[in-house]
Every structure is written in C-alpha cells, then in structure tokens.
Amino acid sequence: MKNIFVSNLSFRINDEDLKQAFSDYGAVTSAKVIKDNFSGRSRGFGFVEMTNDEEAAKAIEELNNAEFDGKVMTVSEARPKTDRKPGGFGDSRGGGGHSDSRGGGGGYGDKSRGGFKKRF
C-alpha cells in the first residue's frame, strides 16, 4: 500500500473529488482532504492511499503538475511523520520554535535601549 501526498488543491475539492481523480489509475483505499480545525475549510492539501504500488506510481507520475479544478497540483509519495524535524513554530522541544522560557523584548520607546535613533 502506498500513501500519496497531494498539495496545491483547490479549496473546493472534497474527499470524494480527490478519490475520483486517483481511482482512474487504480484502487483507492482512502482519500482525505485536510481541513482547518477551526473553520472547517480545506487547507489545500490531502492524502490518498492506493493498494497497488505500481498503480500508485503511475498516478503520481501522471497527476504531478496536472491541472485539477483550475490549480496545478503537486503529487508525491508521502513521507512518514518521523522524517519531519522538530522545532517548528510553537514547538517547545527546541529548534526554531518560540518558548515561554525566553525573556521578552522591549516595547515601543523602550528606555533601556536609549530609545530610537536615526541612522544616516
């Protein structure tokens, strides 16, 4: 079974539309458009699972950079979650994220830095 990542989807595309697009290439186990937790609106990407690896490879090859509902989508084999690096925005494990343990910066007109100065 192969898991496929599909990005740059039109916001009008739903799970059934995505499944239909890939079913032309073989058996689709599942198709899921990822939605925003708060608004319920599509986030513009999704995942498709296909049972046959050769059919999945053909779908990736044929559908990558193909136009779907007015947008050129990007299709590739999905990477496992473990391949992703920690440290994204809001990640407290370190890296590039922000953490509550760091001190805050000065505000507008902060006197401790001598105020604002023009540089010529």
Buried (B, 14 or more C-beta within 10 A) or exposed (E): EBBBBBBEBBEEBBBEBBBEBBBEBBEBEEBBBBBEEEEEEBBBBBBBBBEBEEBBBBBBEEBBEEEBEEBEBBBEEBEEEEEEEEEEEEBEEEEEEEEEEEEEEEEEEEEEEEEEEEEE
